[in-house]
Amino acid sequence: MRSTVCIAFGSAEVLVNLPAAEAPWSADEARRWLDEQFIANDCEPFRASGKVLNADKLLAIANAIGQRGFEQDEALRLAFAHAAEAALSRSVVRIDVDARTVSY
């Protein structure tokens, strides 16, 4: 099955279609990648409790990278999409950075 991840920045969107032939990432691999990117991009937890959900990591990382970052770096764009798909266990994911929502 082909997976699609949409990263919205206001009215602009970055759409990533993962080829069906590519092997999906494991949930552990996705969590490791998200943790590494969260730290590498100096992301901050959204919640006062300090707890960071996978959806929060996706939003924070997408915000830090920005639309231009995703458009310019195909490897990063694909890795982010793989991580989103595996971390959320969904084949269709929409990340709206401005609205701070993750839907599937």
Backbone as CSV, one residue per row, in Angstrom:
resi,resn,N_x,N_y,N_z,CA_x,CA_y,CA_z,C_x,C_y,C_z
1,MET,0.839,-1.181,0.000,0.000,0.000,0.000,0.885,1.246,0.000
2,ARG,0.494,2.220,-0.749,1.233,3.470,-0.854,0.816,4.412,0.280
3,SER,1.797,5.034,0.932,1.533,5.958,2.030,1.737,7.394,1.573
4,THR,0.950,8.296,2.169,1.036,9.712,1.838,1.129,10.521,3.121
5,VAL,2.094,11.427,3.160,2.251,12.342,4.289,2.195,13.756,3.724
6,CYS,1.299,14.555,4.287,1.138,15.946,3.883,1.595,16.823,5.046
7,ILE,2.504,17.744,4.764,2.985,18.685,5.775,2.519,20.066,5.325
8,ALA,1.587,20.631,6.069,0.997,21.913,5.692,1.618,23.057,6.481
9,PHE,1.939,24.119,5.758,2.455,25.362,6.339,1.515,26.467,5.863
10,GLY,0.436,26.683,6.592,-0.576,27.625,6.135,-1.220,27.080,4.875
11,SER,-1.233,27.886,3.810,-1.845,27.433,2.561,-0.883,26.600,1.702
12,ALA,0.384,26.589,2.041,1.377,25.810,1.293,1.481,24.404,1.882
13,GLU,1.669,23.427,1.011,1.790,22.043,1.458,2.982,21.367,0.799
14,VAL,3.595,20.475,1.561,4.624,19.588,1.027,4.009,18.200,1.098
15,LEU,3.833,17.574,-0.056,3.198,16.265,-0.134,4.259,15.219,-0.434
16,VAL,4.276,14.155,0.372,5.256,13.089,0.191,4.507,11.782,-0.021
17,ASN,4.723,11.162,-1.168,4.149,9.858,-1.463,5.266,8.823,-1.369
18,LEU,5.129,7.922,-0.410,6.139,6.879,-0.252,5.815,5.729,-1.204
19,PRO,6.800,5.287,-1.983,6.563,4.184,-2.914,6.158,2.905,-2.183
20,ALA,5.210,2.188,-2.760,4.719,0.949,-2.156,5.825,-0.106,-2.075
21,ALA,6.806,-0.025,-2.960,7.875,-1.023,-2.994,8.872,-0.870,-1.845
22,GLU,8.920,0.311,-1.230,9.861,0.533,-0.132,9.359,-0.124,1.144
23,ALA,10.274,-0.737,1.866,9.922,-1.362,3.138,9.622,-0.293,4.178
24,PRO,8.532,-0.449,4.915,8.219,0.547,5.952,9.196,0.448,7.114
25,TRP,9.360,1.558,7.819,10.205,1.569,9.009,9.465,0.887,10.153
26,SER,10.221,0.369,11.096,9.620,-0.163,12.318,9.289,1.011,13.243
27,ALA,8.410,0.772,14.194,8.055,1.819,15.161,9.277,2.258,15.959
28,ASP,10.146,1.317,16.310,11.359,1.664,17.058,12.299,2.533,16.233
29,GLU,12.456,2.201,14.973,13.309,2.992,14.087,12.751,4.416,13.951
30,ALA,11.436,4.523,13.828,10.802,5.838,13.720,11.004,6.654,14.987
31,ARG,10.816,6.037,16.145,10.997,6.757,17.414,12.433,7.232,17.579
32,ARG,13.406,6.385,17.217,14.818,6.783,17.299,15.092,7.983,16.407
33,TRP,14.599,7.926,15.172,14.827,9.023,14.233,14.175,10.299,14.749
34,LEU,12.944,10.206,15.240,12.252,11.381,15.768,12.993,11.958,16.974
35,ASP,13.459,11.102,17.862,14.221,11.575,19.031,15.489,12.305,18.599
36,GLU,16.216,11.725,17.640,17.452,12.343,17.152,17.173,13.698,16.515
37,GLN,16.135,13.772,15.695,15.801,15.026,15.023,15.270,16.072,15.998
38,PHE,14.527,15.639,17.004,13.998,16.553,18.013,15.149,17.263,18.716
39,ILE,16.180,16.500,19.038,17.353,17.061,19.717,18.197,17.887,18.744
40,ALA,18.447,17.353,17.550,19.294,18.035,16.568,18.716,19.389,16.146
41,ASN,17.398,19.509,16.158,16.750,20.754,15.747,16.376,21.651,16.921
42,ASP,16.905,21.322,18.116,16.662,22.117,19.325,15.175,22.367,19.587
43,CYS,14.374,21.322,19.412,12.931,21.442,19.628,12.619,21.444,21.122
44,GLU,11.545,22.105,21.470,11.088,22.217,22.865,9.759,21.497,23.029
45,PRO,9.532,20.867,24.181,8.219,20.238,24.428,7.114,21.288,24.442
46,PHE,5.942,20.915,23.899,4.784,21.813,23.885,4.063,21.818,25.227
47,ARG,4.131,20.708,25.932,3.350,20.527,27.157,4.156,20.925,28.390
48,ALA,3.481,21.525,29.349,4.135,21.944,30.587,4.678,20.753,31.369
49,SER,4.060,19.591,31.191,4.506,18.395,31.907,5.849,17.890,31.387
50,GLY,6.232,18.337,30.196,7.484,17.875,29.602,7.320,16.604,28.794
51,LYS,6.145,15.982,28.865,5.893,14.761,28.096,5.789,15.134,26.616
52,VAL,6.452,14.353,25.774,6.464,14.639,24.345,5.897,13.436,23.601
53,LEU,4.733,13.612,23.014,4.098,12.569,22.224,4.697,12.542,20.821
54,ASN,4.522,11.415,20.117,5.029,11.335,18.750,4.462,12.449,17.884
55,ALA,3.188,12.752,18.045,2.572,13.827,17.263,3.252,15.161,17.574
56,ASP,3.571,15.391,18.841,4.264,16.623,19.226,5.642,16.698,18.580
57,LYS,6.339,15.575,18.528,7.666,15.546,17.897,7.552,15.870,16.416
58,LEU,6.564,15.266,15.743,6.380,15.531,14.321,6.110,17.011,14.069
59,LEU,5.239,17.603,14.870,4.928,19.027,14.718,6.150,19.908,14.974
60,ALA,6.871,19.622,16.050,8.038,20.438,16.408,9.139,20.321,15.359
61,ILE,9.378,19.122,14.877,10.417,18.915,13.868,10.025,19.589,12.560
62,ALA,8.767,19.424,12.143,8.299,20.064,10.912,8.419,21.575,11.014
63,ASN,8.077,22.122,12.160,8.185,23.559,12.372,9.646,24.012,12.290
64,ALA,10.549,23.261,12.893,11.972,23.619,12.892,12.578,23.531,11.493
65,ILE,12.200,22.521,10.745,12.756,22.329,9.400,12.153,23.341,8.425
66,GLY,10.870,23.563,8.525,10.187,24.526,7.668,9.924,24.012,6.267
67,GLN,9.068,24.721,5.589,8.675,24.335,4.228,9.880,24.263,3.299
68,ARG,10.710,25.282,3.335,11.874,25.325,2.445,12.827,24.161,2.710
69,GLY,13.019,23.831,3.983,13.894,22.719,4.324,13.417,21.401,3.735
70,PHE,12.115,21.162,3.790,11.556,19.940,3.218,11.644,19.946,1.694
71,GLU,11.389,21.096,1.104,11.426,21.182,-0.359,12.833,20.990,-0.903
72,GLN,13.839,21.413,-0.167,15.222,21.360,-0.653,15.934,20.047,-0.359
73,ASP,15.436,19.248,0.563,16.154,18.041,0.980,15.260,16.810,0.853
74,GLU,15.388,16.127,-0.265,14.529,14.967,-0.525,14.754,13.841,0.487
75,ALA,15.996,13.591,0.865,16.280,12.514,1.826,15.615,12.808,3.168
76,LEU,15.682,14.050,3.610,15.045,14.448,4.864,13.527,14.325,4.756
77,ARG,12.985,14.776,3.634,11.545,14.707,3.397,11.045,13.263,3.448
78,LEU,11.763,12.357,2.805,11.371,10.949,2.797,11.533,10.311,4.177
79,ALA,12.620,10.636,4.875,12.834,10.086,6.221,11.734,10.555,7.163
80,PHE,11.363,11.827,7.081,10.290,12.365,7.915,8.981,11.626,7.636
81,ALA,8.684,11.415,6.371,7.454,10.709,5.999,7.471,9.270,6.503
82,HIS,8.599,8.591,6.361,8.715,7.222,6.882,8.496,7.200,8.389
83,ALA,9.100,8.150,9.080,8.970,8.211,10.536,7.526,8.489,10.947
84,ALA,6.866,9.406,10.242,5.474,9.736,10.562,4.575,8.519,10.360
85,GLU,4.743,7.846,9.242,3.941,6.662,8.932,4.121,5.583,10.001
86,ALA,5.369,5.305,10.367,5.652,4.228,11.318,5.294,4.600,12.752
87,ALA,5.586,5.829,13.155,5.322,6.247,14.534,3.828,6.290,14.830
88,LEU,3.032,6.645,13.826,1.585,6.764,14.022,0.817,5.536,13.539
89,SER,1.512,4.622,12.880,0.885,3.408,12.323,-0.273,3.756,11.397
90,ARG,-0.055,4.734,10.532,-1.079,5.187,9.588,-0.459,5.364,8.210
91,SER,-1.227,5.084,7.177,-0.709,5.229,5.817,-1.005,6.608,5.232
92,VAL,-1.931,7.346,5.833,-2.218,8.715,5.397,-2.139,9.617,6.624
93,VAL,-1.242,10.591,6.567,-1.013,11.487,7.707,-0.988,12.918,7.184
94,ARG,-1.646,13.818,7.918,-1.595,15.259,7.606,-1.086,15.990,8.837
95,ILE,0.004,16.718,8.664,0.607,17.486,9.748,0.438,18.960,9.392
96,ASP,-0.376,19.659,10.168,-0.628,21.078,9.935,0.165,21.865,10.973
97,VAL,1.274,22.419,10.543,2.198,23.093,11.448,1.555,24.332,12.077
98,ASP,0.881,25.152,11.276,0.291,26.381,11.797,-0.835,26.106,12.799
99,ALA,-1.656,25.097,12.513,-2.770,24.758,13.411,-2.335,23.818,14.539
100,ARG,-1.097,23.336,14.459,-0.568,22.390,15.449,-1.465,21.157,15.594
101,THR,-1.803,20.573,14.451,-2.637,19.367,14.463,-1.994,18.275,13.618
102,VAL,-2.237,17.058,14.047,-1.835,15.880,13.284,-3.098,15.055,13.105
103,SER,-3.448,14.778,11.875,-4.647,13.982,11.617,-4.315,12.849,10.656
104,TYR,-5.158,11.834,10.711,-4.985,10.670,9.833,-6.295,10.010,9.587
